[in-house]
Amino acid sequence: MTQDYDMPAEPDIPVTIITGFLGAGKTTLLNRILSENHSYKIAVVENEFGEESIDTDLIVKDGAEQIVTMNNGCICCTIRGDLSRVLTKLRIARDKGEADFDYVVIETSGVANPGPVCQTFFMDDAVAAFFRLDGVVTLIDAKHAQETLDKEGEARGQVAFADRIFISKKDLVSDEEYNALVERLVSMNPRAPIEAVHMGEVAVDKVLNLAGFNMNDILDVDPAFLTGRHHHHHHEDDVKAFVFESDKPFDPPRFEQYVQSLIAVYGPDMLRYKGVLYMKGTDRRCVVQGVHMVFGADVLGPWGERKPQTRFVIIGRNLPQEAILKGFQTCLAEP
């Protein structure tokens, strides 16, 4: 069963999920954010099973209910149970004036798949009414990345869900090894910008306010992916991305029925997908976006001077790419 995740009123608390391999530098990045002077009042929800912890030198005083205040006005909360309950506790504390924040950052453990965390913001009404998922940031350790991606399905999932990817420890590998890693990552997720970082030195504006889950027509895909230059690495990952493109319009009823059937059958393995669609019978752009079996659609403004065109990106696990692309082809309107 599908669910539209457009809420009646815009939730006012944006959320960023920081995920990544063990030792990739998630906590280093968090500590940098918590010690830097910026305009945000950030509540950090930290998974208690993380391999490292927030720098205790940054803590001003212990608060009640596992909520502590940092020296730049941010606060930190350790997850002890259900994420929905923790977020609701934070929101109530804010409403009562016991906590002051305007942004939430969630750090997942190195072995966590971010999929269920993402779904919380669309399927849990108590969360969705107040919190808006902004994006997923994934950190990757260049030295151990290839081996980790080979062995760990959760690591491949972390790549698939990313709206931005940072690669740490580039200095420990050769340029050839780094370029091979980037090629592999692009084949798994061509829509996430990839950047090498050193010791968590990342500008805050590259982590927050990414608009990764906004219903807009921003659909950047690595150009090298579209030209096929990244399709020849030797790794056969179960997580792959593919794109359907067409200058012909979709027949709306056929398209809707096909997407519904796709999600019913393959939803658990459709990790992230988004399309800007050219539909017959309207001069307006349609956007579809989803996570697993939860998806939403919206109609935006007219195409204007831009040529109407469909581009639909699917990132999934063990999906029958050829069959799915042929299915989209059958949904195109007759001339």
Rosetta silent file (secondary structure, phi, psi, omega in degrees, C-alpha in Angstrom):
SEQUENCE: MTQDYDMPAEPDIPVTIITGFLGAGKTTLLNRILSENHSYKIAVVENEFGEESIDTDLIVKDGAEQIVTMNNGCICCTIRGDLSRVLTKLRIARDKGEADFDYVVIETSGVANPGPVCQTFFMDDAVAAFFRLDGVVTLIDAKHAQETLDKEGEARGQVAFADRIFISKKDLVSDEEYNALVERLVSMNPRAPIEAVHMGEVAVDKVLNLAGFNMNDILDVDPAFLTGRHHHHHHEDDVKAFVFESDKPFDPPRFEQYVQSLIAVYGPDMLRYKGVLYMKGTDRRCVVQGVHMVFGADVLGPWGERKPQTRFVIIGRNLPQEAILKGFQTCLAEP
SCORE:     score description
SCORE:     0.000 S_00000001
   1 L     0.000  132.535 -178.086    0.000    0.000    0.000 S_00000001
   2 L   -95.255  164.374 -177.245    1.406    3.386   -0.953 S_00000001
   3 L  -147.346  129.776  176.662    1.208    6.597    0.965 S_00000001
   4 L   -79.138  128.315 -177.246    1.574   10.201   -0.110 S_00000001
   5 L  -104.088   25.817  168.071    3.941   11.972    2.256 S_00000001
   6 L   -80.400  119.623 -177.406    2.892   15.546    1.509 S_00000001
   7 L   -87.910  152.243  179.657    1.700   16.837    4.869 S_00000001
   8 L   -58.410  -42.151  176.803   -1.212   19.306    5.218 S_00000001
   9 L  -121.110  140.849 -176.692    1.027   21.805    6.998 S_00000001
  10 L   -66.147  120.693  175.892    4.754   22.073    6.424 S_00000001
  11 L   -61.121  143.440 -169.608    6.650   20.541    9.379 S_00000001
  12 L  -102.347    1.026 -178.502    8.949   23.181   10.820 S_00000001
  13 E  -116.134  105.803  178.869   11.912   21.127   12.120 S_00000001
  14 E   -74.696  151.601 -176.642   14.323   19.896    9.426 S_00000001
  15 E  -133.078  133.976  172.436   16.301   16.699   10.036 S_00000001
  16 E  -116.243  134.805  175.600   19.574   15.431    8.576 S_00000001
  17 E  -101.617  125.918  174.609   20.690   11.815    8.950 S_00000001
  18 E  -107.164  121.165 -178.193   24.445   11.205    9.126 S_00000001
  19 E  -133.389  175.291  178.854   25.401    7.631    8.397 S_00000001
  20 E   153.373  172.310 -177.161   28.462    5.753    7.211 S_00000001
  21 L   -63.296  156.636  173.099   30.949    2.981    7.683 S_00000001
  22 L   -59.455  129.165  177.806   32.543    2.250   11.041 S_00000001
  23 L    79.697    8.725 -176.920   35.518    4.567   11.472 S_00000001
  24 L   -80.513  -16.311  176.334   34.609    6.748    8.500 S_00000001
  25 L   114.245   20.088 -179.754   34.447    9.911   10.595 S_00000001
  26 H   -60.798  -48.258 -176.703   30.781   10.475   11.482 S_00000001
  27 H   -69.446  -34.153  175.243   31.506   11.491   15.057 S_00000001
  28 H   -60.283  -43.306  178.053   34.437   13.664   13.971 S_00000001
  29 H   -64.317  -43.557  179.611   32.070   15.515   11.654 S_00000001
  30 H   -61.948  -44.746 -179.695   29.453   15.833   14.399 S_00000001
  31 H   -61.686  -34.918  177.665   31.977   17.179   16.888 S_00000001
  32 H   -65.406  -45.237  179.445   33.025   19.762   14.321 S_00000001
  33 H   -61.342  -40.137 -175.954   29.424   20.864   13.805 S_00000001
  34 H   -74.954  -17.560 -178.913   28.838   21.043   17.556 S_00000001
  35 H  -104.320   -7.746 -176.339   31.937   23.157   18.181 S_00000001
  36 L   -87.818  147.132  174.891   31.582   25.510   15.218 S_00000001
  37 L   -82.548  120.116  177.970   29.892   28.877   15.399 S_00000001
  38 L  -150.441  176.646 -173.512   26.885   28.879   13.089 S_00000001
  39 L   -86.646   -2.156 -175.948   23.325   30.155   13.071 S_00000001
  40 L   -89.106  147.560  168.038   21.727   26.781   13.820 S_00000001
  41 L  -109.542   98.262 -168.051   20.469   25.499   17.152 S_00000001
  42 E  -100.440  132.973  168.824   20.986   21.788   16.537 S_00000001
  43 E  -100.506  120.580  179.306   19.637   18.854   18.504 S_00000001
  44 E   -98.613  123.536  173.978   21.829   15.816   17.892 S_00000001
  45 E  -101.122  111.153 -172.780   20.222   12.408   18.325 S_00000001
  46 E  -107.813  128.809  177.921   23.135   10.027   18.800 S_00000001
  47 E   -68.549  127.791 -174.476   22.835    6.270   18.550 S_00000001
  48 L   -70.171  -11.413  178.987   24.133    4.810   21.795 S_00000001
  49 L   -94.827    9.728  178.351   25.790    1.951   19.940 S_00000001
  50 L   -60.528  153.046 -175.932   28.088    4.287   18.010 S_00000001
  51 L   -75.739  -20.242  175.706   31.766    3.370   18.057 S_00000001
  52 L  -130.924  177.519  179.577   32.720    6.774   19.424 S_00000001
  53 L  -133.714  164.556  177.174   30.873    9.430   21.359 S_00000001
  54 L   -58.529  139.519 -179.539   30.386   13.163   21.292 S_00000001
  55 L   -57.928  117.060 -176.728   33.380   15.002   22.763 S_00000001
  56 H   -65.780  -19.759  177.815   32.555   15.485   26.447 S_00000001
  57 H   -67.745  -16.330 -178.756   34.563   18.732   26.448 S_00000001
  58 H   -86.599   -7.878 -175.197   31.776   20.223   24.339 S_00000001
  59 E   -87.189  130.860  179.239   29.137   19.575   26.990 S_00000001
  60 E   -84.876  -51.226 -177.697   28.122   22.487   29.193 S_00000001
  61 E  -156.878  152.313  176.274   25.828   20.722   31.652 S_00000001
  62 E   -75.278  139.319  175.868   23.827   17.553   31.983 S_00000001
  63 L  -111.579  176.500  178.510   20.132   17.923   31.341 S_00000001
  64 H   -74.529  160.949  171.751   17.214   15.732   32.265 S_00000001
  65 H    57.042   36.445  177.451   16.102   12.747   30.227 S_00000001
  66 H    65.724   17.841  176.225   19.505   12.207   28.594 S_00000001
  67 E  -101.820  123.634 -179.246   19.395   15.642   26.954 S_00000001
  68 E  -122.172  153.047 -178.810   22.622   17.635   27.365 S_00000001
  69 E  -101.159  137.285 -179.815   23.544   21.142   26.248 S_00000001
  70 E   -95.722  168.902 -172.805   26.670   21.838   24.164 S_00000001
  71 L   -76.094   -6.554  175.462   28.877   24.900   24.451 S_00000001
  72 L  -110.780   18.906  176.108   27.574   26.521   21.256 S_00000001
  73 L    94.155   -9.419  176.881   23.914   26.183   22.207 S_00000001
  74 L   -74.131  164.754  175.850   23.326   22.824   20.535 S_00000001
  75 E  -127.617  160.939 -178.242   21.881   19.922   22.495 S_00000001
  76 E  -133.454  136.532 -179.065   22.544   16.181   22.382 S_00000001
  77 E  -131.819  130.424  178.821   20.203   13.279   23.072 S_00000001
  78 E   -91.639  128.806  177.955   21.158    9.591   23.209 S_00000001
  79 E   -67.099  125.823  171.552   18.697    7.164   21.638 S_00000001
  80 L  -131.941   71.662 -178.777   17.429    4.644   24.174 S_00000001
  81 L   124.625 -147.496 -171.605   14.642    2.976   22.291 S_00000001
  82 L   -68.415  133.191 -179.193   12.250    4.045   19.595 S_00000001
  83 H   -61.418  -40.867  179.892   13.261    6.987   17.399 S_00000001
  84 H   -58.108  -42.621 -179.119    9.700    8.296   17.271 S_00000001
  85 H   -66.414  -39.271 -179.726    9.558    8.449   21.069 S_00000001
  86 H   -65.543  -44.330  179.970   12.902   10.255   21.285 S_00000001
  87 H   -65.521  -39.633  178.778   11.896   12.863   18.693 S_00000001
  88 H   -64.372  -39.522  177.852    8.536   13.403   20.386 S_00000001
  89 H   -61.762  -42.498  178.290   10.311   13.869   23.729 S_00000001
  90 H   -64.019  -43.200 -178.187   12.578   16.480   22.158 S_00000001
  91 H   -64.224  -41.241  178.609    9.659   18.266   20.530 S_00000001
  92 H   -66.102  -39.931  177.732    7.697   18.403   23.790 S_00000001
  93 H   -62.075  -37.540  177.243   10.768   19.699   25.623 S_00000001
  94 H   -66.480  -43.919 -179.975   11.038   22.445   22.989 S_00000001
  95 H   -60.687  -33.722 -179.000    7.347   23.316   23.329 S_00000001
  96 L   -84.190   -3.970 -177.799    7.779   23.642   27.099 S_00000001
  97 L    81.775   10.878 -179.503   10.833   25.868   26.712 S_00000001
  98 L   -87.401  -14.213  177.952   13.108   23.198   28.201 S_00000001
  99 L  -144.321  139.792 -177.760   15.080   22.777   24.959 S_00000001
 100 L  -122.624  107.606  178.084   15.861   25.300   22.242 S_00000001
 101 L  -151.704  156.135  178.053   16.621   23.944   18.781 S_00000001
 102 L  -129.870    7.466  179.938   15.609   24.508   15.173 S_00000001
 103 E  -153.732  147.106  177.164   17.352   21.565   13.491 S_00000001
 104 E  -122.725  134.155  172.692   17.892   17.883   14.273 S_00000001
 105 E  -118.033  126.184  177.991   20.871   15.751   13.233 S_00000001
 106 E  -107.965  124.000  174.012   20.620   11.983   13.692 S_00000001
 107 E  -100.508  117.934  176.262   23.799    9.921   13.765 S_00000001
 108 L   -87.907  161.378  176.682   23.149    6.268   12.996 S_00000001
 109 L   -71.573  161.772 -177.033   25.518    3.500   14.012 S_00000001
 110 L   -64.910  -16.209 -178.092   28.016    2.246   11.442 S_00000001
 111 L  -106.821   13.093 -174.945   26.070   -0.980   10.939 S_00000001
 112 L   -95.321  141.874  170.857   22.651    0.642   10.495 S_00000001
 113 L   -88.007  123.903 -176.606   20.609    0.792    7.311 S_00000001
 114 H   -72.438   -8.651 -177.496   19.168    4.335    7.081 S_00000001
 115 H   -54.191  -55.602 -179.914   16.033    3.104    5.260 S_00000001
 116 H   -61.321  -32.975  177.662   13.830    2.475    8.314 S_00000001
 117 H   -65.230  -44.763  178.144   14.987    5.776    9.848 S_00000001
 118 H   -59.716  -44.265 -176.407   13.962    7.631    6.675 S_00000001
 119 H   -62.929  -28.297  179.005   10.588    5.913    6.596 S_00000001
 120 H   -54.329  -35.402 -174.660    9.823    7.094   10.136 S_00000001
 121 H   -79.019   -8.962  179.099    9.451   10.645    8.805 S_00000001
 122 H  -112.784  -26.041 -172.598    6.810    9.618    6.280 S_00000001
 123 H  -106.987  -17.789 -179.994    4.875    6.851    8.017 S_00000001
 124 L   -99.000  108.132 -174.719    4.789    7.974   11.652 S_00000001
 125 H   -60.415  -35.509 -178.273    2.167   10.715   11.951 S_00000001
 126 H   -65.711  -29.475  178.007    3.502   11.929   15.295 S_00000001
 127 H   -86.077  -47.970 -173.643    6.889   12.562   13.673 S_00000001
 128 H   -62.002  -26.652 -178.680    5.769   13.721   10.218 S_00000001
 129 L   -70.966  -20.862 -174.338    3.574   16.477   11.625 S_00000001
 130 L  -124.015  -25.976 -174.436    6.558   18.261   13.189 S_00000001
 131 E  -116.380  137.375 -178.765    9.776   16.965   11.587 S_00000001
 132 E  -119.361  119.203  179.636   10.795   17.189    7.918 S_00000001
 133 E   -70.162  119.708 -177.602   13.524   14.896    6.573 S_00000001
 134 E   -92.749  -41.962 -177.447   15.993   17.117    4.714 S_00000001
 135 E  -178.365  166.730  177.239   18.681   14.693    3.614 S_00000001
 136 E  -118.225  124.922  178.121   20.993   11.756    4.217 S_00000001
 137 E  -110.628  126.391 -177.728   24.763   12.314    4.422 S_00000001
 138 E  -116.316  129.657  175.984   26.995    9.245    4.119 S_00000001
 139 E  -103.906  140.172 -174.896   30.670    9.093    5.109 S_00000001
 140 E  -132.080  133.661  177.817   32.972    6.499    3.572 S_00000001
 141 E   -86.413  110.994 -174.911   36.458    5.397    4.596 S_00000001
 142 L   -59.364  -35.117 -174.757   38.517    5.294    1.376 S_00000001
 143 L   -66.209  -40.788 -174.144   41.024    2.793    2.771 S_00000001
 144 L  -111.005    6.745 -171.339   38.500    0.086    3.635 S_00000001
 145 H   -61.230  -47.673 -175.259   35.582    1.054    1.403 S_00000001
 146 H   -61.130  -44.645  179.953   35.895   -1.589   -1.309 S_00000001
 147 H   -65.373  -42.520 -179.680   36.122   -4.443    1.183 S_00000001
 148 H   -64.244  -43.566  178.765   33.273   -3.057    3.294 S_00000001
 149 H   -64.123  -34.540  178.337   31.034   -2.600    0.259 S_00000001
 150 H   -64.568  -40.098 -169.208   31.816   -6.163   -0.844 S_00000001
 151 H   -97.466  -28.471 -168.590   30.880   -7.679    2.518 S_00000001
 152 L  -112.855  111.684  176.446   28.272   -5.424    4.109 S_00000001
 153 H   -62.875  -33.495  179.499   24.802   -4.971    2.641 S_00000001
 154 H   -63.662  -36.363  179.198   24.111   -2.202    5.149 S_00000001
 155 H   -65.640  -39.746  177.622   27.064   -0.237    3.773 S_00000001
 156 H   -65.720  -35.711  175.992   25.681   -0.511    0.255 S_00000001
 157 H   -64.563  -37.650  178.410   22.339    0.694    1.603 S_00000001
 158 H   -62.624  -36.479  175.750   24.036    3.705    3.173 S_00000001
 159 H   -67.995  -44.531 -175.925   25.407    4.631   -0.253 S_00000001
 160 H   -61.651  -37.557 -175.438   22.035    4.108   -1.939 S_00000001
 161 H   -83.967   -8.503 -171.153   20.156    6.419    0.443 S_00000001
 162 L   -68.882  140.696  167.611   22.707    9.235    0.373 S_00000001
 163 L   -97.669  -17.607  174.581   21.946   12.736   -0.827 S_00000001
 164 E  -153.219  139.443 -178.278   25.623   13.601   -0.369 S_00000001
 165 E  -121.048  128.464  174.495   28.691   11.370    0.029 S_00000001
 166 E  -113.182  132.253  179.141   31.925   12.356    1.760 S_00000001
 167 E  -107.455  120.054  177.938   35.032   10.174    1.391 S_00000001
 168 E   -98.139  164.210  174.458   37.541   10.318    4.240 S_00000001
 169 L    62.536   33.418  177.402   41.161    9.104    4.377 S_00000001
 170 H   -60.676  -29.835 -178.114   41.787    9.714    0.677 S_00000001
 171 H   -66.970  -11.677 -178.943   45.462   10.256    1.556 S_00000001
 172 H   -93.122   -0.675  179.233   45.732    6.551    2.459 S_00000001
 173 L  -128.727  162.009  178.240   44.934    5.318   -1.071 S_00000001
 174 L   -77.352  164.500  177.151   46.359    5.947   -4.529 S_00000001
 175 H   -60.472  -38.015  179.655   44.621    8.157   -7.081 S_00000001
 176 H   -63.377  -43.062  179.150   43.800    5.039   -9.076 S_00000001
 177 H   -66.312  -39.799  179.732   42.162    3.398   -6.049 S_00000001
 178 H   -64.773  -45.611 -179.522   40.228    6.573   -5.230 S_00000001
 179 H   -63.659  -36.542  177.854   38.944    6.963   -8.784 S_00000001
 180 H   -65.882  -38.216  177.801   37.860    3.312   -8.849 S_00000001
 181 H   -64.937  -45.085  179.688   35.931    3.846   -5.618 S_00000001
 182 H   -60.723  -41.934  178.138   34.202    6.948   -6.995 S_00000001
 183 H   -59.173  -43.239 -179.633   33.198    5.013  -10.128 S_00000001
 184 H   -64.793  -43.082 -178.866   31.683    2.281   -8.006 S_00000001
 185 H   -64.803  -39.718  179.597   29.781    4.755   -5.842 S_00000001
 186 H   -65.152  -37.491  178.673   28.397    6.598   -8.867 S_00000001
 187 H   -65.813  -26.948  178.720   27.117    3.341  -10.365 S_00000001
 188 H   -86.777  -32.910 -177.720   25.254    2.727   -7.091 S_00000001
 189 L  -152.071   89.458 -177.062   24.029    6.295   -6.578 S_00000001
 190 L   -79.460   -4.677 -175.387   24.534    8.769   -9.443 S_00000001
 191 L   -97.965   -4.794 -178.628   22.420   11.486   -7.805 S_00000001
 192 L  -101.135  120.246  173.595   24.625   12.132   -4.728 S_00000001
 193 L   -58.468  141.265 -177.135   27.527   14.586   -5.090 S_00000001
 194 E  -118.241  133.450 -176.368   30.785   12.962   -3.946 S_00000001
 195 E  -146.127  137.107  175.105   33.571   14.861   -2.234 S_00000001
 196 E   -80.240  139.016  179.323   36.796   13.931   -0.447 S_00000001
 197 L  -131.626  157.998 -179.519   37.133   15.411    3.061 S_00000001
 198 L  -123.942  121.340  174.108   39.909   15.534    5.626 S_00000001
 199 L    53.425   40.781  176.019   39.348   15.082    9.364 S_00000001
 200 L    69.952   15.410 -178.642   35.711   16.092    9.249 S_00000001
 201 L   -81.277   81.673 -178.270   36.504   19.485    7.745 S_00000001
 202 L  -125.648  132.030  176.910   33.175   19.973    6.027 S_00000001
 203 L   -63.847  139.577 -176.934   31.290   23.243    5.771 S_00000001
 204 H   -57.671  -35.625 -177.646   28.010   23.091    7.671 S_00000001
 205 H   -72.464   -4.897  173.197   26.070   24.178    4.571 S_00000001
 206 H   -94.507   -4.049 -179.531   27.242   21.014    2.805 S_00000001
 207 L  -111.689  -38.743 -176.488   25.635   18.879    5.508 S_00000001
 208 L  -105.365  158.710  177.901   22.442   20.750    6.372 S_00000001
 209 L    54.756   51.457  178.975   19.620   22.090    4.206 S_00000001
 210 L   -86.420  -17.589 -178.211   20.299   19.774    1.259 S_00000001
 211 L    56.436   34.719 -177.620   16.598   19.578    0.253 S_00000001
 212 L   -66.640  -25.331 -177.880   17.190   15.933   -0.629 S_00000001
 213 L  -112.267   10.588  177.947   13.571   14.953    0.013 S_00000001
 214 L   -68.922  146.807  176.826   11.880   18.105   -1.267 S_00000001
 215 L   -85.182   72.637  178.844    9.228   17.665   -3.924 S_00000001
 216 L  -124.601 -179.179 -177.460   11.052   19.770   -6.501 S_00000001
 217 L  -101.047   22.645  174.634   12.356   19.202   -9.998 S_00000001
 218 L   -80.502  113.192 -175.968   16.022   19.149   -9.015 S_00000001
 219 L  -138.022   64.007 -179.768   17.237   15.824  -10.363 S_00000001
 220 L   -71.669  132.110  175.717   20.988   16.056  -10.765 S_00000001
 221 L  -130.313  136.172 -179.716   22.606   12.897  -12.068 S_00000001
 222 L   -52.743  121.250 -177.241   26.339   12.451  -12.574 S_00000001
 223 H   -57.321  -33.749  179.925   26.902   13.121  -16.318 S_00000001
 224 H   -65.574  -28.619  176.704   29.449   10.318  -16.492 S_00000001
 225 H   -67.526  -42.403 -177.605   26.750    7.900  -15.366 S_00000001
 226 H   -68.918  -30.051  179.533   24.465    8.941  -18.204 S_00000001
 227 L   -87.315   -3.516  175.232   27.223    8.569  -20.798 S_00000001
 228 L    86.350    5.765 -176.671   28.081    5.099  -19.525 S_00000001
 229 L   -72.136  -14.281 -178.206   31.641    5.844  -18.466 S_00000001
 230 L  -106.538   19.198 -172.884   31.017    4.405  -14.997 S_00000001
 231 L  -102.104   10.822 -170.395   29.440    1.129  -16.047 S_00000001
 232 L  -121.349   18.559  175.590   32.533   -0.981  -16.499 S_00000001
 233 L   -74.491  164.038 -170.514   33.977   -1.533  -13.040 S_00000001
 234 L   -88.701   -1.128 -179.530   34.448   -5.135  -11.976 S_00000001
 235 L   -86.937  132.844  176.214   32.158   -5.082   -8.930 S_00000001
 236 L  -105.670   80.783 -177.647   28.706   -6.612   -9.332 S_00000001
 237 L   -76.615  147.166  175.082   26.846   -4.852   -6.540 S_00000001
 238 L   -73.054  -23.423  176.600   23.301   -5.793   -5.657 S_00000001
 239 E   -94.350  120.022 -179.910   22.597   -2.063   -5.284 S_00000001
 240 E  -141.506  160.403  176.992   22.509   -0.297   -8.644 S_00000001
 241 E  -117.862  149.487  172.287   20.961    2.772  -10.213 S_00000001
 242 E  -149.402  161.668 -172.281   19.340    3.228  -13.585 S_00000001
 243 E  -128.890  134.790  169.993   17.512    6.008  -15.394 S_00000001
 244 E  -104.661  127.215  179.481   14.485    6.076  -17.670 S_00000001
 245 E  -128.391  142.366  177.308   14.469    9.026  -20.091 S_00000001
 246 E  -161.053  142.551  173.500   11.969    9.952  -22.788 S_00000001
 247 L   -90.004   -3.905  179.310   10.867   12.955  -24.822 S_00000001
 248 L   -94.588  147.154 -178.805    7.440   11.351  -25.229 S_00000001
 249 L   -77.940  153.407  171.812    4.707   11.944  -22.625 S_00000001
 250 E   -78.897  148.797  165.276    3.352    9.289  -20.288 S_00000001
 251 L   -81.213  114.015 -171.109   -0.267    8.238  -20.416 S_00000001
 252 H   -53.732  -49.556 -179.084   -1.249    9.208  -16.821 S_00000001
 253 H   -62.097  -40.613 -179.387   -3.564    6.243  -15.982 S_00000001
 254 H   -66.453  -41.593 -179.782   -1.132    3.686  -17.425 S_00000001
 255 H   -62.639  -47.180 -177.884    1.827    5.262  -15.631 S_00000001
 256 H   -60.933  -43.763  179.978    0.031    5.376  -12.278 S_00000001
 257 H   -63.899  -39.826 -178.441   -1.092    1.774  -12.554 S_00000001
 258 H   -67.362  -44.960  179.906    2.405    0.627  -13.526 S_00000001
 259 H   -63.739  -40.007  177.021    4.158    2.458  -10.681 S_00000001
 260 H   -59.159  -43.518 -179.373    1.625    1.085   -8.199 S_00000001
 261 H   -69.949  -37.894  177.476    2.323   -2.454   -9.408 S_00000001
 262 H   -57.621  -49.248 -176.871    6.086   -1.873   -9.401 S_00000001
 263 H   -68.072  -35.471  178.574    6.032   -0.738   -5.777 S_00000001
 264 H   -62.425  -36.942 -176.855    3.697   -3.555   -4.758 S_00000001
 265 H   -89.155  -45.394 -171.333    6.142   -6.126   -6.136 S_00000001
 266 H  -111.146    3.765 -174.719    9.567   -4.517   -5.695 S_00000001
 267 H   -46.806  -47.435 -179.179    8.919   -1.827   -3.060 S_00000001
 268 H   -59.198  -24.347 -178.505   11.155   -3.325   -0.345 S_00000001
 269 H  -104.303   -0.378  173.123   14.069   -3.257   -2.803 S_00000001
 270 E   -90.402   97.410 -169.125   13.324    0.164   -4.318 S_00000001
 271 E   -76.658  -57.235  174.731   15.539    2.173   -1.990 S_00000001
 272 E  -135.764  139.830  175.815   15.321    5.702   -3.394 S_00000001
 273 E  -152.327  145.560 -179.976   13.577    6.859   -6.556 S_00000001
 274 E  -155.540  141.177  178.166   12.603   10.178   -8.037 S_00000001
 275 E  -142.590  142.098  167.373   11.310   11.373  -11.372 S_00000001
 276 E  -103.614  119.342 -164.207   10.428   14.607  -13.114 S_00000001
 277 E  -114.374  142.412  172.944    7.696   13.510  -15.501 S_00000001
 278 L  -100.015  112.375 -175.867    6.250   14.660  -18.807 S_00000001
 279 E  -110.644  140.115  177.431    2.544   13.796  -18.732 S_00000001
 280 L   -67.419  141.034  174.558    0.051   13.896  -21.579 S_00000001
 281 L    90.131    2.411  177.848   -2.727   16.438  -21.218 S_00000001
 282 L  -146.489  148.604  176.979   -0.891   18.983  -19.067 S_00000001
 283 L   -99.644   14.003 -177.948    1.836   21.566  -19.597 S_00000001
 284 E  -105.076  152.107  179.473    2.953   21.236  -15.973 S_00000001
 285 E   -80.992  136.499  176.678    5.825   19.227  -14.538 S_00000001
 286 E  -110.595  138.373  179.322    4.954   16.268  -12.345 S_00000001
 287 E  -120.913  132.297  173.863    7.330   14.993   -9.651 S_00000001
 288 E  -122.200  134.518  178.950    7.248   11.528   -8.078 S_00000001
 289 E  -143.912  144.182 -179.664    9.560   10.594   -5.220 S_00000001
 290 E  -155.770  163.637  173.307    9.723    7.599   -2.911 S_00000001
 291 E  -131.788  115.221 -175.753   11.496    5.489   -0.317 S_00000001
 292 L    54.062 -122.824 -175.354   10.674    1.787   -0.486 S_00000001
 293 L   -95.897    6.954  179.634    6.867    1.526   -0.600 S_00000001
 294 E  -105.145  118.938 -179.894    6.209    5.079    0.561 S_00000001
 295 E  -142.839  161.346  177.866    5.929    7.609   -2.231 S_00000001
 296 E  -137.638  160.483  178.236    4.400   10.972   -3.040 S_00000001
 297 E  -135.608  149.964  178.671    3.568   12.956   -6.162 S_00000001
 298 E  -149.696  154.045  176.892    3.174   16.640   -6.814 S_00000001
 299 E  -109.340  126.048 -178.903    2.474   18.909   -9.768 S_00000001
 300 E  -103.055 -163.912 -176.304    4.786   21.879  -10.224 S_00000001
 301 E   -71.692  178.995 -179.175    4.736   24.855  -12.592 S_00000001
 302 E   -67.772  161.281  179.910    4.699   24.787  -16.393 S_00000001
 303 L   -65.696  -27.765 -179.782    7.666   23.632  -18.439 S_00000001
 304 L    64.763 -130.625 -178.707    8.079   27.159  -19.788 S_00000001
 305 L   -81.754  -10.617 -179.897   10.981   27.406  -22.215 S_00000001
 306 L   -75.948  144.439  177.600   12.329   24.009  -21.208 S_00000001
 307 L   -73.358  127.332  177.941   11.649   21.071  -23.464 S_00000001
 308 L   -59.889  132.953 -177.859    9.252   18.623  -21.759 S_00000001
 309 L  -160.026  141.597  174.428   11.123   15.437  -20.890 S_00000001
 310 E   -94.151  134.853  169.403   10.846   12.576  -18.433 S_00000001
 311 E  -138.871  117.931 -175.181   13.825   11.548  -16.336 S_00000001
 312 E  -126.203  118.710 -179.214   13.213    8.912  -13.657 S_00000001
 313 E  -104.946  129.049  176.761   16.064    7.630  -11.444 S_00000001
 314 E  -122.362  128.130  173.887   15.680    4.386   -9.500 S_00000001
 315 E  -114.702  117.869 -174.298   18.219    3.144   -6.955 S_00000001
 316 E  -149.993  177.246 -176.774   17.447   -0.379   -5.864 S_00000001
 317 E  -112.176  118.947  176.165   18.611   -3.812   -4.807 S_00000001
 318 L    53.785   41.939  179.457   18.579   -6.694   -7.305 S_00000001
 319 L   -86.813  145.745  176.593   15.945   -5.034   -9.489 S_00000001
 320 L   -77.741   84.059 -171.220   15.198   -6.354  -13.021 S_00000001
 321 H   -55.261  -50.416 -175.794   16.429   -3.217  -14.737 S_00000001
 322 H   -61.021  -43.360 -178.892   15.652   -4.165  -18.329 S_00000001
 323 H   -66.099  -39.987 -179.662   12.128   -5.314  -17.527 S_00000001
 324 H   -66.330  -42.414  178.881   11.358   -2.185  -15.501 S_00000001
 325 H   -63.929  -39.506  176.902   12.613    0.116  -18.262 S_00000001
 326 H   -64.235  -36.949  177.760   10.512   -1.763  -20.838 S_00000001
 327 H   -62.107  -42.900  176.205    7.527   -1.360  -18.531 S_00000001
 328 H   -60.316  -38.954 -179.043    7.996    2.421  -18.457 S_00000001
 329 H   -60.032  -37.525 -178.475    8.167    2.361  -22.262 S_00000001
 330 H   -72.634  -11.930 -179.664    4.725    0.728  -22.441 S_00000001
 331 L   -89.575   -3.824 -178.995    3.273    3.589  -20.364 S_00000001
 332 E   -70.726  145.173 -178.795    4.068    6.221  -22.991 S_00000001
 333 L   -69.407  149.555  176.108    1.072    7.833  -24.692 S_00000001
 334 L   -68.518  145.700 -179.866    0.207    6.919  -28.247 S_00000001
 335 L   -59.496    0.000    0.000    1.293    9.548  -30.845 S_00000001
